[in-house]
Amino acid sequence: MKIKRHISLISAILLLAMACNVKKYIPKDEFLYTGADLKLKTEAKISDIDEIQAELESLLKPEPNSKILGMYVGLWAHYKGTQEKPGFINRFLNKKLGEEPVYFSQVDPARTEELILNRLDNRGFFYSTSSSDIILKNKVAKVNYVAEFGEPYTLSKFQLDRDSLQIEHEITSLLDETFIVEDSRFDLNTLNRERARIDSALKEQGYYNFNDDFLIFEADTNISDTLRKFNLYLRLKQNTPERGIIPYQIDEINVFPNYSIDESGEKLDTTVVAEKNFIQGNLVFRPSLLEDYILIQKEELYSPKMSKLTSNRLSSIGTYKFVNLRYEELSTDDSLGHLQANIYLSPMTKRSVRAELLGVSKSNNFAGPTLNLTYRNRNIFNGGETFNLSTKFAYEFQVAGGDRSNLKSFEVGVNADLIFPRVIFFVPIREKFSYAVPKTKMGIGVEYLSRGGLYRLNSFSTNYGYFWNPNPFVYHEINPISVNLVNLTRTSPEFEAILDANPFLRRSFEQNFIAGINYTFQYNKLQDKYRKHAIFTGVTIDLAGNALNLINSIAGTENGKFLGLAYAQYTKADLDFRYYFRPNEKHTIATRLFLGAGLPFGNSVSLPYVKQYFSGGPNSIRAFRIRSIGPGTYRPKTDDNSSFFDQSGDIRFEGNIEYRFPIVSYLKGAAFMDAGNIWLRNENEALPGGKFTKNWYKELAVGAGVGLRIDIQFFVIRFDFATPLRYPYLPEGERWSNNFNIGSKTWRRENLIFNFAIGYPF
């Protein structure tokens, strides 16, 4: 075996040595280009000299052939793969690794010198010089460039060349917020930004046909023989068309709520609401409701911002597939232009039925087949309302090791919700949210759950609330009415024994009436894969039982019960913060911090079971199985179904970090580390060590591992392999693992945890 390893090593060294020897393949009249260096010579103190150096170095084209450990492996593969009768291996290496040679004949030093001077001029370093030195030796070529410049020219005065026209008066007023300030360095990028700013501001004042190309800057550097100063003048080009320098107002607004190229004009009727013409045949959308979404108004000046926001609002209704706002010029006079706005709305298919047969993997390690049937009506009352009716049939089993693998469940549920694309309140509210319309959601649902012979659970839920996006990154949702009614039935003797052993657990199941209010806030910039630094912040606040407790106090009825049912009383808050660092498009370092706490009070000593936290599993600390951590330092005597219900808590802390990288095509890899635990708010004798204390940081579970992901656009299949590094339930001083023997079958069985899931963990 040692001889084979030595032969493999020698072969690899010989292959690399051959890869280094590419000069014999270079044509006689060519030199291999090895790159260029750029040296800046200046005595000026320039704060952004590194930025200028990087910009100028980007001009040194073309890029030379790449090297691996100082050798031209890709170039060697190209030469070998393109020779006569290259053979299968050489063709394969050329296809996978080969690079076209970059010769000196492809380099134009004189042109590069011109580009360097141009960029220096753009940065305010006028009258600079550049030179190049070509080095040819042993069939390779290199170019050394030198750029020499002095102090940059800075601004003395900036003004508009004249102000006789109406538009020039507008521009003069806009210069109060200019990017160009006194003593600033001449910078072409700043001038372009200023032109774009003025163009945008003028369009908002109605200048429909204006274009930033109509503006021109002129710099005068001949104002001093000793100081490097310049005056800057802004003016309109002489050939600016008359249509481009007058504002436009909207004279007519036409809305087509059921636009189709096949629609017959003879069958269309026109309804006028708020000076807007709604033109449709059969009633598709009530004009009195649709008018609220349109922000542009008759006899107002043209505004691209209001036009865009109007399109956004109409699209956010959820009824229309296409929204197209077009302007048509009607006429112009000496000082004003006139526009007609036409809004074409193409509806989606109104009714749909969808059936889904899924293989589901949940964060609580349950997996199994699920059948979903959904009926949807996207415009049920001709006001953009969406009605959804869905049914669910699911069979799931616990994917976990040990005795917990016997957990099974059967679930049947029916849910209906009605979404209004506006605010429904007991008094009329006419909102004018600019980005998107707020929506009102009413929902009701019933569910039957049978948990593997342990118990049966019937539940009823209803909610009433609002959700909206004030901008593309922020989401709000508030449910002032949220009611859950849970009825635990048909408990088995085994489950009764579990409840008898833990009175807190029994109380959490007995809290079968949950009524309260909840609010969710999200700020999300993770979706932009080109953003180097991206964050997500999610906050959820859940309050329950306060209103019912007040009713008890006023009515003098039995405290802790409503209509004969025990209700939960608690305050709960979650914070989910994520930060992604992307050094490039394909590599990501993803981090997450989760903090959650529930405070039971009044008649509640713990959170309801469905509101409690748990730790471990594929979306939590992956080195520990589902619900196998905590609370605190608690460790169940047996790892069975009893401990599954015990290991939950009122407080949760968790931190994760994961490095994600590509392997090949759709296959991605990951290396990660997770840490966290759960705790109880109140002492529970059945779960010793579970109460939250000031030493909580000493009770964290830690795990690490690697993973594979099959990432096909919006669908991700995830496989994670992890091992515990720290056990919170062991005595202090013994919690860190010091045994790592992946070659041992026994060690792998006890310490290597496999997780299968759909989607990324965070």
Secondary structure, 3 states (H helix, E strand, C coil): CHHHHHHHHHHHHHHHHHHHCCHHHCCCCCCEEEEEEEEEECCCCCCCHHHHHHHHHCCCCCCCCCCECCECHHHHHHHHHCCCCCHHHHHHHHHHHCCCCCEHHHCCHHHHHHHHHHHHHHCCCCCCEEEEEEEEECCEEEEEEEEECCCCCEEEEEEECCCCCHHHHHHHHHHHHCCCCCCCECCHHHHHHHHHHHHHHHHHCCCCCCCHHHEEEEEECCCCCCCCEEEEEEEECCCCCHHHCCCEEEEEEEEECCCCCCCCHHHCEEEEECCEEEEECCCCCCHHHHHHHCCCCCCCECCHHHHHHHHHHHHHCCCEEEEEEEEEEEEECCCCEEEEEEEEEEECCCEEEEEEEEEEECCCCEEEEEEEEEEEECCCCCCCCEEEEEEEEEEEEECCCHHHHHCEEEEEEEEEEEEECCCCCCCCCCCCCCCCCCEEEEEEEEEEEEECCCEEEEEEEEEEEEEEEEECCEEEEEEEEEEEEEEEECCCHHHHHHHHHCHHHHHHHHCCEEEEEEEEEEEECCCCCCCCEEEEEEEEEEEECHHHHHHHHHHCCCCCEECCEEECCEEEEEEEEEEEECCCCCCEEEEEEEEEEEEECCCCCCCCHHHCECCCCCCCCCCCCCCCCCCCCCCCCCCCHHHHHHCCECEEEEEEEEEEEEEECCEEEEEEEEEEEEEECCCCCCCCCCECCCCHHHHCEEEEEEEEEEEECCEEEEEEEEEEEECCCCCCCCCECCCCCCCCHHHHHHHCEEEEEECCCC
